[in-house]
Amino acid sequence: MKHESIPAPAPTIAPQGRVTEPRRSWWQWFESGPLLSFATLMFLASTAIMLIEGGSRSLFDESYFWAEESVRYLMVWAFFLTLGAAGTAGNHIRTELLVDHMPAGIRKAMHVVASLVGIGFGVGLFYASLPQVQRYYTMGMMTESNLDLPVWILFLAMPLGALLLLGYYLRCLVRALRGEDPYASSHGPTGSEL
């Protein structure tokens, strides 16, 4: 049995004959625009710092104490900020061989269960990260380097990323309950369709 793909919303034709694209929600705009751009800038900044540090070490035999720490935190923030956006774009790893060969009712149930497991993981990640942030806040711990940043602010990436992932799986659950494939890629054919 071949899996029926979910078509993307079709463009509509306005009365004047213009083709209009379907409207995106404010969250889709925010997630694919400002949030993804900010995470990309963090990733690019960490890459630039790594290159500068590597060049400085090899050419001038000099190392910056703050470089390793700033790269680590920039990468962590970039990763956690893009958890939900990666899922929305269809970039999470998906094993679909079994699911695609199931009857429609079982496939829907599998999508619902997968969404519930994802919600459970997002909730677990959120609640597991809160005590860590609280501990660093109450301790008043600062970064090791001369950046002197409060560590609790840097560790806010985890609960924030967990909330973004939780939001993604909640949207998946709604789509799965409607009978749609919430994990379908919008980037063309996937592995089992090739």
PyMOL commands that place a pseudoatom at each C-alpha (Angstrom):
pseudoatom trace, name=CA, resn=MET, resi=1, chain=A, elem=C, hetatm=0, pos=[0.000, 0.000, 0.000]
pseudoatom trace, name=CA, resn=LYS, resi=2, chain=A, elem=C, hetatm=0, pos=[1.385, 3.366, -1.003]
pseudoatom trace, name=CA, resn=HIS, resi=3, chain=A, elem=C, hetatm=0, pos=[1.286, 6.200, 1.505]
pseudoatom trace, name=CA, resn=GLU, resi=4, chain=A, elem=C, hetatm=0, pos=[-0.888, 9.095, 0.409]
pseudoatom trace, name=CA, resn=SER, resi=5, chain=A, elem=C, hetatm=0, pos=[1.103, 12.270, 0.710]
pseudoatom trace, name=CA, resn=ILE, resi=6, chain=A, elem=C, hetatm=0, pos=[-0.544, 15.351, 2.118]
pseudoatom trace, name=CA, resn=PRO, resi=7, chain=A, elem=C, hetatm=0, pos=[-0.648, 18.068, -0.484]
pseudoatom trace, name=CA, resn=ALA, resi=8, chain=A, elem=C, hetatm=0, pos=[0.526, 21.514, 0.459]
pseudoatom trace, name=CA, resn=PRO, resi=9, chain=A, elem=C, hetatm=0, pos=[-2.177, 24.173, 0.615]
pseudoatom trace, name=CA, resn=ALA, resi=10, chain=A, elem=C, hetatm=0, pos=[-2.836, 25.228, -2.950]
pseudoatom trace, name=CA, resn=PRO, resi=11, chain=A, elem=C, hetatm=0, pos=[-2.403, 28.817, -4.005]
pseudoatom trace, name=CA, resn=THR, resi=12, chain=A, elem=C, hetatm=0, pos=[-5.683, 30.602, -4.597]
pseudoatom trace, name=CA, resn=ILE, resi=13, chain=A, elem=C, hetatm=0, pos=[-6.614, 32.894, -7.444]
pseudoatom trace, name=CA, resn=ALA, resi=14, chain=A, elem=C, hetatm=0, pos=[-7.846, 36.314, -6.394]
pseudoatom trace, name=CA, resn=PRO, resi=15, chain=A, elem=C, hetatm=0, pos=[-10.736, 37.994, -8.246]
pseudoatom trace, name=CA, resn=GLN, resi=16, chain=A, elem=C, hetatm=0, pos=[-8.272, 40.163, -10.207]
pseudoatom trace, name=CA, resn=GLY, resi=17, chain=A, elem=C, hetatm=0, pos=[-6.549, 37.008, -11.520]
pseudoatom trace, name=CA, resn=ARG, resi=18, chain=A, elem=C, hetatm=0, pos=[-3.555, 37.243, -9.167]
pseudoatom trace, name=CA, resn=VAL, resi=19, chain=A, elem=C, hetatm=0, pos=[-2.288, 34.065, -7.582]
pseudoatom trace, name=CA, resn=THR, resi=20, chain=A, elem=C, hetatm=0, pos=[-2.030, 34.391, -3.804]
pseudoatom trace, name=CA, resn=GLU, resi=21, chain=A, elem=C, hetatm=0, pos=[-0.092, 32.039, -1.570]
pseudoatom trace, name=CA, resn=PRO, resi=22, chain=A, elem=C, hetatm=0, pos=[-1.754, 30.559, 1.531]
pseudoatom trace, name=CA, resn=ARG, resi=23, chain=A, elem=C, hetatm=0, pos=[-1.267, 32.670, 4.678]
pseudoatom trace, name=CA, resn=ARG, resi=24, chain=A, elem=C, hetatm=0, pos=[1.234, 31.561, 7.218]
pseudoatom trace, name=CA, resn=SER, resi=25, chain=A, elem=C, hetatm=0, pos=[0.476, 31.921, 10.893]
pseudoatom trace, name=CA, resn=TRP, resi=26, chain=A, elem=C, hetatm=0, pos=[2.379, 34.458, 12.961]
pseudoatom trace, name=CA, resn=TRP, resi=27, chain=A, elem=C, hetatm=0, pos=[4.221, 31.560, 14.630]
pseudoatom trace, name=CA, resn=GLN, resi=28, chain=A, elem=C, hetatm=0, pos=[5.373, 30.108, 11.311]
pseudoatom trace, name=CA, resn=TRP, resi=29, chain=A, elem=C, hetatm=0, pos=[6.594, 33.560, 10.336]
pseudoatom trace, name=CA, resn=PHE, resi=30, chain=A, elem=C, hetatm=0, pos=[8.420, 34.016, 13.657]
pseudoatom trace, name=CA, resn=GLU, resi=31, chain=A, elem=C, hetatm=0, pos=[9.908, 30.520, 13.680]
pseudoatom trace, name=CA, resn=SER, resi=32, chain=A, elem=C, hetatm=0, pos=[11.160, 30.580, 10.091]
pseudoatom trace, name=CA, resn=GLY, resi=33, chain=A, elem=C, hetatm=0, pos=[12.159, 34.250, 10.132]
pseudoatom trace, name=CA, resn=PRO, resi=34, chain=A, elem=C, hetatm=0, pos=[13.491, 36.042, 13.226]
pseudoatom trace, name=CA, resn=LEU, resi=35, chain=A, elem=C, hetatm=0, pos=[14.075, 32.945, 15.386]
pseudoatom trace, name=CA, resn=LEU, resi=36, chain=A, elem=C, hetatm=0, pos=[15.913, 30.986, 12.699]
pseudoatom trace, name=CA, resn=SER, resi=37, chain=A, elem=C, hetatm=0, pos=[17.889, 34.079, 11.672]
pseudoatom trace, name=CA, resn=PHE, resi=38, chain=A, elem=C, hetatm=0, pos=[18.963, 34.731, 15.267]
pseudoatom trace, name=CA, resn=ALA, resi=39, chain=A, elem=C, hetatm=0, pos=[20.036, 31.098, 15.723]
pseudoatom trace, name=CA, resn=THR, resi=40, chain=A, elem=C, hetatm=0, pos=[21.938, 31.236, 12.437]
pseudoatom trace, name=CA, resn=LEU, resi=41, chain=A, elem=C, hetatm=0, pos=[23.763, 34.379, 13.544]
pseudoatom trace, name=CA, resn=MET, resi=42, chain=A, elem=C, hetatm=0, pos=[24.744, 32.635, 16.786]
pseudoatom trace, name=CA, resn=PHE, resi=43, chain=A, elem=C, hetatm=0, pos=[26.064, 29.666, 14.839]
pseudoatom trace, name=CA, resn=LEU, resi=44, chain=A, elem=C, hetatm=0, pos=[28.004, 31.909, 12.437]
pseudoatom trace, name=CA, resn=ALA, resi=45, chain=A, elem=C, hetatm=0, pos=[29.455, 33.873, 15.347]
pseudoatom trace, name=CA, resn=SER, resi=46, chain=A, elem=C, hetatm=0, pos=[30.643, 30.656, 16.987]
pseudoatom trace, name=CA, resn=THR, resi=47, chain=A, elem=C, hetatm=0, pos=[32.213, 29.559, 13.690]
pseudoatom trace, name=CA, resn=ALA, resi=48, chain=A, elem=C, hetatm=0, pos=[33.984, 32.903, 13.305]
pseudoatom trace, name=CA, resn=ILE, resi=49, chain=A, elem=C, hetatm=0, pos=[35.301, 32.748, 16.874]
pseudoatom trace, name=CA, resn=MET, resi=50, chain=A, elem=C, hetatm=0, pos=[36.580, 29.193, 16.271]
pseudoatom trace, name=CA, resn=LEU, resi=51, chain=A, elem=C, hetatm=0, pos=[38.384, 30.293, 13.095]
pseudoatom trace, name=CA, resn=ILE, resi=52, chain=A, elem=C, hetatm=0, pos=[39.903, 33.326, 14.794]
pseudoatom trace, name=CA, resn=GLU, resi=53, chain=A, elem=C, hetatm=0, pos=[41.014, 31.197, 17.748]
pseudoatom trace, name=CA, resn=GLY, resi=54, chain=A, elem=C, hetatm=0, pos=[42.514, 28.549, 15.455]
pseudoatom trace, name=CA, resn=GLY, resi=55, chain=A, elem=C, hetatm=0, pos=[44.322, 31.140, 13.371]
pseudoatom trace, name=CA, resn=SER, resi=56, chain=A, elem=C, hetatm=0, pos=[45.577, 32.937, 16.458]
pseudoatom trace, name=CA, resn=ARG, resi=57, chain=A, elem=C, hetatm=0, pos=[46.929, 29.718, 17.951]
pseudoatom trace, name=CA, resn=SER, resi=58, chain=A, elem=C, hetatm=0, pos=[48.699, 28.572, 14.799]
pseudoatom trace, name=CA, resn=LEU, resi=59, chain=A, elem=C, hetatm=0, pos=[49.965, 31.918, 13.511]
pseudoatom trace, name=CA, resn=PHE, resi=60, chain=A, elem=C, hetatm=0, pos=[50.667, 33.924, 16.656]
pseudoatom trace, name=CA, resn=ASP, resi=61, chain=A, elem=C, hetatm=0, pos=[50.911, 31.213, 19.322]
pseudoatom trace, name=CA, resn=GLU, resi=62, chain=A, elem=C, hetatm=0, pos=[48.262, 33.060, 21.312]
pseudoatom trace, name=CA, resn=SER, resi=63, chain=A, elem=C, hetatm=0, pos=[44.993, 31.771, 22.718]
pseudoatom trace, name=CA, resn=TYR, resi=64, chain=A, elem=C, hetatm=0, pos=[41.962, 33.628, 24.019]
pseudoatom trace, name=CA, resn=PHE, resi=65, chain=A, elem=C, hetatm=0, pos=[40.571, 32.328, 27.281]
pseudoatom trace, name=CA, resn=TRP, resi=66, chain=A, elem=C, hetatm=0, pos=[37.003, 33.354, 26.438]
pseudoatom trace, name=CA, resn=ALA, resi=67, chain=A, elem=C, hetatm=0, pos=[36.867, 31.753, 22.968]
pseudoatom trace, name=CA, resn=GLU, resi=68, chain=A, elem=C, hetatm=0, pos=[36.143, 28.149, 23.931]
pseudoatom trace, name=CA, resn=GLU, resi=69, chain=A, elem=C, hetatm=0, pos=[33.427, 29.113, 26.378]
pseudoatom trace, name=CA, resn=SER, resi=70, chain=A, elem=C, hetatm=0, pos=[31.706, 31.548, 24.025]
pseudoatom trace, name=CA, resn=VAL, resi=71, chain=A, elem=C, hetatm=0, pos=[31.717, 29.009, 21.178]
pseudoatom trace, name=CA, resn=ARG, resi=72, chain=A, elem=C, hetatm=0, pos=[30.207, 26.373, 23.461]
pseudoatom trace, name=CA, resn=TYR, resi=73, chain=A, elem=C, hetatm=0, pos=[27.350, 28.581, 24.634]
pseudoatom trace, name=CA, resn=LEU, resi=74, chain=A, elem=C, hetatm=0, pos=[26.635, 30.057, 21.198]
pseudoatom trace, name=CA, resn=MET, resi=75, chain=A, elem=C, hetatm=0, pos=[26.398, 26.536, 19.716]
pseudoatom trace, name=CA, resn=VAL, resi=76, chain=A, elem=C, hetatm=0, pos=[24.148, 25.308, 22.515]
pseudoatom trace, name=CA, resn=TRP, resi=77, chain=A, elem=C, hetatm=0, pos=[21.801, 28.270, 22.113]
pseudoatom trace, name=CA, resn=ALA, resi=78, chain=A, elem=C, hetatm=0, pos=[21.723, 27.889, 18.316]
pseudoatom trace, name=CA, resn=PHE, resi=79, chain=A, elem=C, hetatm=0, pos=[20.885, 24.187, 18.693]
pseudoatom trace, name=CA, resn=PHE, resi=80, chain=A, elem=C, hetatm=0, pos=[18.092, 24.594, 21.234]
pseudoatom trace, name=CA, resn=LEU, resi=81, chain=A, elem=C, hetatm=0, pos=[16.504, 27.556, 19.430]
pseudoatom trace, name=CA, resn=THR, resi=82, chain=A, elem=C, hetatm=0, pos=[16.154, 25.505, 16.244]
pseudoatom trace, name=CA, resn=LEU, resi=83, chain=A, elem=C, hetatm=0, pos=[14.612, 22.333, 17.715]
pseudoatom trace, name=CA, resn=GLY, resi=84, chain=A, elem=C, hetatm=0, pos=[11.033, 23.267, 16.866]
pseudoatom trace, name=CA, resn=ALA, resi=85, chain=A, elem=C, hetatm=0, pos=[11.926, 24.982, 13.582]
pseudoatom trace, name=CA, resn=ALA, resi=86, chain=A, elem=C, hetatm=0, pos=[13.793, 21.890, 12.375]
pseudoatom trace, name=CA, resn=GLY, resi=87, chain=A, elem=C, hetatm=0, pos=[10.746, 19.735, 13.023]
pseudoatom trace, name=CA, resn=THR, resi=88, chain=A, elem=C, hetatm=0, pos=[8.396, 22.195, 11.343]
pseudoatom trace, name=CA, resn=ALA, resi=89, chain=A, elem=C, hetatm=0, pos=[10.645, 22.244, 8.266]
pseudoatom trace, name=CA, resn=GLY, resi=90, chain=A, elem=C, hetatm=0, pos=[10.647, 18.427, 8.172]
pseudoatom trace, name=CA, resn=ASN, resi=91, chain=A, elem=C, hetatm=0, pos=[14.324, 18.098, 9.098]
pseudoatom trace, name=CA, resn=HIS, resi=92, chain=A, elem=C, hetatm=0, pos=[14.016, 15.744, 12.070]
pseudoatom trace, name=CA, resn=ILE, resi=93, chain=A, elem=C, hetatm=0, pos=[15.072, 12.166, 11.405]
pseudoatom trace, name=CA, resn=ARG, resi=94, chain=A, elem=C, hetatm=0, pos=[12.060, 10.057, 10.508]
pseudoatom trace, name=CA, resn=THR, resi=95, chain=A, elem=C, hetatm=0, pos=[11.909, 6.303, 10.047]
pseudoatom trace, name=CA, resn=GLU, resi=96, chain=A, elem=C, hetatm=0, pos=[8.888, 5.850, 7.846]
pseudoatom trace, name=CA, resn=LEU, resi=97, chain=A, elem=C, hetatm=0, pos=[9.257, 2.417, 6.277]
pseudoatom trace, name=CA, resn=LEU, resi=98, chain=A, elem=C, hetatm=0, pos=[6.858, 0.685, 8.672]
pseudoatom trace, name=CA, resn=VAL, resi=99, chain=A, elem=C, hetatm=0, pos=[4.456, 3.610, 9.071]
pseudoatom trace, name=CA, resn=ASP, resi=100, chain=A, elem=C, hetatm=0, pos=[4.020, 4.148, 5.327]
pseudoatom trace, name=CA, resn=HIS, resi=101, chain=A, elem=C, hetatm=0, pos=[2.947, 0.546, 4.782]
pseudoatom trace, name=CA, resn=MET, resi=102, chain=A, elem=C, hetatm=0, pos=[0.215, 0.552, 7.429]
pseudoatom trace, name=CA, resn=PRO, resi=103, chain=A, elem=C, hetatm=0, pos=[-3.499, 1.050, 6.770]
pseudoatom trace, name=CA, resn=ALA, resi=104, chain=A, elem=C, hetatm=0, pos=[-4.736, 4.618, 7.233]
pseudoatom trace, name=CA, resn=GLY, resi=105, chain=A, elem=C, hetatm=0, pos=[-6.282, 4.002, 10.693]
pseudoatom trace, name=CA, resn=ILE, resi=106, chain=A, elem=C, hetatm=0, pos=[-3.149, 2.405, 12.128]
pseudoatom trace, name=CA, resn=ARG, resi=107, chain=A, elem=C, hetatm=0, pos=[-0.974, 5.080, 10.514]
pseudoatom trace, name=CA, resn=LYS, resi=108, chain=A, elem=C, hetatm=0, pos=[-3.084, 7.786, 12.196]
pseudoatom trace, name=CA, resn=ALA, resi=109, chain=A, elem=C, hetatm=0, pos=[-2.762, 6.006, 15.563]
pseudoatom trace, name=CA, resn=MET, resi=110, chain=A, elem=C, hetatm=0, pos=[1.022, 5.759, 15.096]
pseudoatom trace, name=CA, resn=HIS, resi=111, chain=A, elem=C, hetatm=0, pos=[1.217, 9.478, 14.351]
pseudoatom trace, name=CA, resn=VAL, resi=112, chain=A, elem=C, hetatm=0, pos=[-0.823, 10.264, 17.472]
pseudoatom trace, name=CA, resn=VAL, resi=113, chain=A, elem=C, hetatm=0, pos=[1.383, 8.015, 19.634]
pseudoatom trace, name=CA, resn=ALA, resi=114, chain=A, elem=C, hetatm=0, pos=[4.563, 9.522, 18.161]
pseudoatom trace, name=CA, resn=SER, resi=115, chain=A, elem=C, hetatm=0, pos=[3.231, 13.014, 18.879]
pseudoatom trace, name=CA, resn=LEU, resi=116, chain=A, elem=C, hetatm=0, pos=[2.353, 12.055, 22.461]
pseudoatom trace, name=CA, resn=VAL, resi=117, chain=A, elem=C, hetatm=0, pos=[5.834, 10.597, 22.995]
pseudoatom trace, name=CA, resn=GLY, resi=118, chain=A, elem=C, hetatm=0, pos=[7.334, 13.816, 21.607]
pseudoatom trace, name=CA, resn=ILE, resi=119, chain=A, elem=C, hetatm=0, pos=[5.148, 15.876, 23.947]
pseudoatom trace, name=CA, resn=GLY, resi=120, chain=A, elem=C, hetatm=0, pos=[6.275, 13.708, 26.857]
pseudoatom trace, name=CA, resn=PHE, resi=121, chain=A, elem=C, hetatm=0, pos=[9.916, 14.215, 25.883]
pseudoatom trace, name=CA, resn=GLY, resi=122, chain=A, elem=C, hetatm=0, pos=[9.451, 17.995, 25.593]
pseudoatom trace, name=CA, resn=VAL, resi=123, chain=A, elem=C, hetatm=0, pos=[7.735, 18.164, 28.994]
pseudoatom trace, name=CA, resn=GLY, resi=124, chain=A, elem=C, hetatm=0, pos=[10.419, 15.957, 30.553]
pseudoatom trace, name=CA, resn=LEU, resi=125, chain=A, elem=C, hetatm=0, pos=[13.225, 18.046, 29.092]
pseudoatom trace, name=CA, resn=PHE, resi=126, chain=A, elem=C, hetatm=0, pos=[11.574, 21.249, 30.319]
pseudoatom trace, name=CA, resn=TYR, resi=127, chain=A, elem=C, hetatm=0, pos=[11.057, 20.034, 33.885]
pseudoatom trace, name=CA, resn=ALA, resi=128, chain=A, elem=C, hetatm=0, pos=[14.486, 18.406, 34.070]
pseudoatom trace, name=CA, resn=SER, resi=129, chain=A, elem=C, hetatm=0, pos=[16.163, 21.658, 33.051]
pseudoatom trace, name=CA, resn=LEU, resi=130, chain=A, elem=C, hetatm=0, pos=[14.379, 23.936, 35.531]
pseudoatom trace, name=CA, resn=PRO, resi=131, chain=A, elem=C, hetatm=0, pos=[16.203, 22.720, 38.689]
pseudoatom trace, name=CA, resn=GLN, resi=132, chain=A, elem=C, hetatm=0, pos=[19.539, 23.216, 36.941]
pseudoatom trace, name=CA, resn=VAL, resi=133, chain=A, elem=C, hetatm=0, pos=[18.695, 26.804, 35.975]
pseudoatom trace, name=CA, resn=GLN, resi=134, chain=A, elem=C, hetatm=0, pos=[17.369, 27.491, 39.469]
pseudoatom trace, name=CA, resn=ARG, resi=135, chain=A, elem=C, hetatm=0, pos=[20.502, 26.045, 41.092]
pseudoatom trace, name=CA, resn=TYR, resi=136, chain=A, elem=C, hetatm=0, pos=[22.802, 28.266, 39.004]
pseudoatom trace, name=CA, resn=TYR, resi=137, chain=A, elem=C, hetatm=0, pos=[20.599, 31.261, 39.744]
pseudoatom trace, name=CA, resn=THR, resi=138, chain=A, elem=C, hetatm=0, pos=[20.622, 30.745, 43.523]
pseudoatom trace, name=CA, resn=MET, resi=139, chain=A, elem=C, hetatm=0, pos=[24.377, 30.068, 43.527]
pseudoatom trace, name=CA, resn=GLY, resi=140, chain=A, elem=C, hetatm=0, pos=[25.062, 33.226, 41.530]
pseudoatom trace, name=CA, resn=MET, resi=141, chain=A, elem=C, hetatm=0, pos=[27.553, 31.264, 39.446]
pseudoatom trace, name=CA, resn=MET, resi=142, chain=A, elem=C, hetatm=0, pos=[29.384, 33.172, 36.694]
pseudoatom trace, name=CA, resn=THR, resi=143, chain=A, elem=C, hetatm=0, pos=[31.239, 31.856, 33.638]
pseudoatom trace, name=CA, resn=GLU, resi=144, chain=A, elem=C, hetatm=0, pos=[34.839, 30.718, 34.059]
pseudoatom trace, name=CA, resn=SER, resi=145, chain=A, elem=C, hetatm=0, pos=[36.306, 33.122, 31.536]
pseudoatom trace, name=CA, resn=ASN, resi=146, chain=A, elem=C, hetatm=0, pos=[36.555, 36.879, 31.755]
pseudoatom trace, name=CA, resn=LEU, resi=147, chain=A, elem=C, hetatm=0, pos=[33.167, 37.157, 30.017]
pseudoatom trace, name=CA, resn=ASP, resi=148, chain=A, elem=C, hetatm=0, pos=[31.581, 37.099, 33.504]
pseudoatom trace, name=CA, resn=LEU, resi=149, chain=A, elem=C, hetatm=0, pos=[28.115, 36.083, 32.334]
pseudoatom trace, name=CA, resn=PRO, resi=150, chain=A, elem=C, hetatm=0, pos=[25.593, 34.580, 34.753]
pseudoatom trace, name=CA, resn=VAL, resi=151, chain=A, elem=C, hetatm=0, pos=[25.494, 30.838, 34.027]
pseudoatom trace, name=CA, resn=TRP, resi=152, chain=A, elem=C, hetatm=0, pos=[21.765, 30.593, 34.704]
pseudoatom trace, name=CA, resn=ILE, resi=153, chain=A, elem=C, hetatm=0, pos=[21.049, 32.850, 31.714]
pseudoatom trace, name=CA, resn=LEU, resi=154, chain=A, elem=C, hetatm=0, pos=[23.206, 30.641, 29.497]
pseudoatom trace, name=CA, resn=PHE, resi=155, chain=A, elem=C, hetatm=0, pos=[21.380, 27.523, 30.709]
pseudoatom trace, name=CA, resn=LEU, resi=156, chain=A, elem=C, hetatm=0, pos=[17.991, 29.041, 29.875]
pseudoatom trace, name=CA, resn=ALA, resi=157, chain=A, elem=C, hetatm=0, pos=[18.582, 27.660, 26.375]
pseudoatom trace, name=CA, resn=MET, resi=158, chain=A, elem=C, hetatm=0, pos=[17.462, 24.212, 27.507]
pseudoatom trace, name=CA, resn=PRO, resi=159, chain=A, elem=C, hetatm=0, pos=[14.003, 25.049, 28.911]
pseudoatom trace, name=CA, resn=LEU, resi=160, chain=A, elem=C, hetatm=0, pos=[13.413, 27.490, 26.052]
pseudoatom trace, name=CA, resn=GLY, resi=161, chain=A, elem=C, hetatm=0, pos=[14.364, 24.843, 23.486]
pseudoatom trace, name=CA, resn=ALA, resi=162, chain=A, elem=C, hetatm=0, pos=[12.167, 22.323, 25.294]
pseudoatom trace, name=CA, resn=LEU, resi=163, chain=A, elem=C, hetatm=0, pos=[9.194, 24.691, 25.022]
pseudoatom trace, name=CA, resn=LEU, resi=164, chain=A, elem=C, hetatm=0, pos=[9.845, 25.201, 21.303]
pseudoatom trace, name=CA, resn=LEU, resi=165, chain=A, elem=C, hetatm=0, pos=[10.035, 21.423, 20.806]
pseudoatom trace, name=CA, resn=LEU, resi=166, chain=A, elem=C, hetatm=0, pos=[6.899, 20.946, 22.896]
pseudoatom trace, name=CA, resn=GLY, resi=167, chain=A, elem=C, hetatm=0, pos=[5.057, 23.476, 20.728]
pseudoatom trace, name=CA, resn=TYR, resi=168, chain=A, elem=C, hetatm=0, pos=[6.130, 21.593, 17.614]
pseudoatom trace, name=CA, resn=TYR, resi=169, chain=A, elem=C, hetatm=0, pos=[4.832, 18.264, 18.946]
pseudoatom trace, name=CA, resn=LEU, resi=170, chain=A, elem=C, hetatm=0, pos=[1.565, 19.852, 20.103]
pseudoatom trace, name=CA, resn=ARG, resi=171, chain=A, elem=C, hetatm=0, pos=[1.021, 21.097, 16.541]
pseudoatom trace, name=CA, resn=CYS, resi=172, chain=A, elem=C, hetatm=0, pos=[1.866, 17.589, 15.306]
pseudoatom trace, name=CA, resn=LEU, resi=173, chain=A, elem=C, hetatm=0, pos=[-0.721, 16.092, 17.654]
pseudoatom trace, name=CA, resn=VAL, resi=174, chain=A, elem=C, hetatm=0, pos=[-3.419, 18.432, 16.343]
pseudoatom trace, name=CA, resn=ARG, resi=175, chain=A, elem=C, hetatm=0, pos=[-2.546, 17.528, 12.749]
pseudoatom trace, name=CA, resn=ALA, resi=176, chain=A, elem=C, hetatm=0, pos=[-2.443, 13.812, 13.583]
pseudoatom trace, name=CA, resn=LEU, resi=177, chain=A, elem=C, hetatm=0, pos=[-5.880, 13.974, 15.217]
pseudoatom trace, name=CA, resn=ARG, resi=178, chain=A, elem=C, hetatm=0, pos=[-7.200, 15.590, 12.028]
pseudoatom trace, name=CA, resn=GLY, resi=179, chain=A, elem=C, hetatm=0, pos=[-5.918, 12.575, 10.066]
pseudoatom trace, name=CA, resn=GLU, resi=180, chain=A, elem=C, hetatm=0, pos=[-2.995, 14.389, 8.465]
pseudoatom trace, name=CA, resn=ASP, resi=181, chain=A, elem=C, hetatm=0, pos=[0.613, 13.217, 8.407]
pseudoatom trace, name=CA, resn=PRO, resi=182, chain=A, elem=C, hetatm=0, pos=[2.213, 15.702, 10.821]
pseudoatom trace, name=CA, resn=TYR, resi=183, chain=A, elem=C, hetatm=0, pos=[5.747, 14.601, 9.959]
pseudoatom trace, name=CA, resn=ALA, resi=184, chain=A, elem=C, hetatm=0, pos=[5.524, 14.835, 6.173]
pseudoatom trace, name=CA, resn=SER, resi=185, chain=A, elem=C, hetatm=0, pos=[8.431, 16.687, 4.636]
pseudoatom trace, name=CA, resn=SER, resi=186, chain=A, elem=C, hetatm=0, pos=[7.692, 19.754, 2.589]
pseudoatom trace, name=CA, resn=HIS, resi=187, chain=A, elem=C, hetatm=0, pos=[11.010, 19.334, 0.739]
pseudoatom trace, name=CA, resn=GLY, resi=188, chain=A, elem=C, hetatm=0, pos=[9.931, 16.767, -1.845]
pseudoatom trace, name=CA, resn=PRO, resi=189, chain=A, elem=C, hetatm=0, pos=[10.291, 12.981, -1.813]
pseudoatom trace, name=CA, resn=THR, resi=190, chain=A, elem=C, hetatm=0, pos=[11.720, 11.247, 1.225]
pseudoatom trace, name=CA, resn=GLY, resi=191, chain=A, elem=C, hetatm=0, pos=[13.778, 8.063, 1.475]
pseudoatom trace, name=CA, resn=SER, resi=192, chain=A, elem=C, hetatm=0, pos=[10.948, 5.572, 1.045]
pseudoatom trace, name=CA, resn=GLU, resi=193, chain=A, elem=C, hetatm=0, pos=[9.463, 7.515, -1.867]
pseudoatom trace, name=CA, resn=LEU, resi=194, chain=A, elem=C, hetatm=0, pos=[12.719, 7.534, -3.898]
for i in range(1, 194): cmd.bond("trace and resi %d" % i, "trace and resi %d" % (i + 1))
show_as sticks, trace
zoom trace
